[in-house]
Amino acid sequence: MEKITVLPKPAGSYQVGFTHLNFVDESRVDFSRQADGRNRDVPIILWYPIDEPGERPPSKLLKTRDLASLKQYPLYKLIPNSICDIGTNSYQDAPLSTKNSKSPVLIFNHGFSSYMEQNTILMEHLTSFGYIVVSVGHPNDGVASYPDGRSIPVDLESIKELTKQSRGTSKTFRKNIKLLAGNNLSMEDIRKCTQNYLHASKSMNDKVEVWVDDIRFIMDILEKMDSGVIQSQFAHKLSLEKGIGVFGQSYGGAASVLACCLDNRLKCGINMDGAMYGGMNDKYKYRRPTMYMDSDMLPGRSRYFFSINEDDTYHIIIKGSRHLDYSDFTYIVKIWLLKLMQLFGNIDGIRMIKITNDYVLSFFDKYIKQIDAPLLEQNPYAEVVFEKRLRE
């Protein structure tokens, strides 16, 4: 396999800047072991359109200290150190583009045990088309990287507890996921199977509430940045009045859709191959345009949520894909052991990136920019199984 030295160029007309920030939520105590009773400290990376980078060099994909933190989690120990040498198309702290008075805003959430830069190719792609994209770090459940040099790995003790719990309920999970792949289920059967497989992990249902609160806290921060209460080059530059789009991969995808259910500032959401942990709680009302993007390993797990949403809803399955194909790893390196574990599929990484980029951009173009999105009308990809339910 050819060694990757630089990420693919984004397709849009803007160049890409980014900044790395963190904010402390004084209203919430972080009860995790690692936080030791301190308030919740949420890092973000904010990508934004620029006109020219000046003399700045493009950034590297991942800092060495963050890779070391990521490798504390056994799943990622085989990631080659060369990932830190891969060049991106992003320039740190470059001046914001002057071409538009305001830019539409999207919020991204990484997967469980992952890191904020896991979908940099997608972040750069969306930014090159004029979006400001904010990737939220979720401390303790992923690598928390801070501008001051701190890099805090996932809480391994928590992971051990989750692993022990999942082993005890794995038969229930597998049985109900298999049933959901069938064609002859009533709506009540789909609901029961969905509830059974999600409730197989109580801790995962509980933890997602913290992630939803992180998302809503960062929305508060964005409002303060736009108003100028928090000083930055983004004052009066964020198009928040049109609503914010939210999306994520895996656990971050579930948190994104749930946050969209609770907060009217979020206009639409995308879940990229995430089980909807927490989603059976009655407080969540599914009334926003939503897209569920799944691998073909667990094709039925989004059926219930696709069916009950009261607004436009899309479901795509990318044939030949697996869970980690919905991240940069599908392009950078498909680690052989993880492929044996069914975390990567046989789909070509470049093709996977193109399909993902196209569908995510089209969805947000339609519901945030409110412009035509032909891809949502007719699917041109042989690899994609596409269905939709539109509000009458």
Secondary structure by P-SEA (a helix, b strand, c coil): cccccccccccccbbbbbcccccccccccccccccccccbbbbbbbbbbbcccccccccccccaaaaaaaaccccccccccccccccccccccccccccccbbbbbbbbbcccccccccaaaaaaaaaaccbbbbbbbccccbbbcccccccccaaaaaaaaaaaaaacaaaaaaaaaaaacccccaaaaaaaaaaaaaccaaaaaaaaaaaaaaaaaaaaaaaaaacccccccccccccccbbbbcccaaaaaaaaaaaacccccccccccccccccccccccccccbbbbbbcccccccaaaaaaacccbbbbbbbcccccccccccccccccaaaaaacccccccaaaaaaaaaaaaaaaaaacccccccccccccccccccccccccc
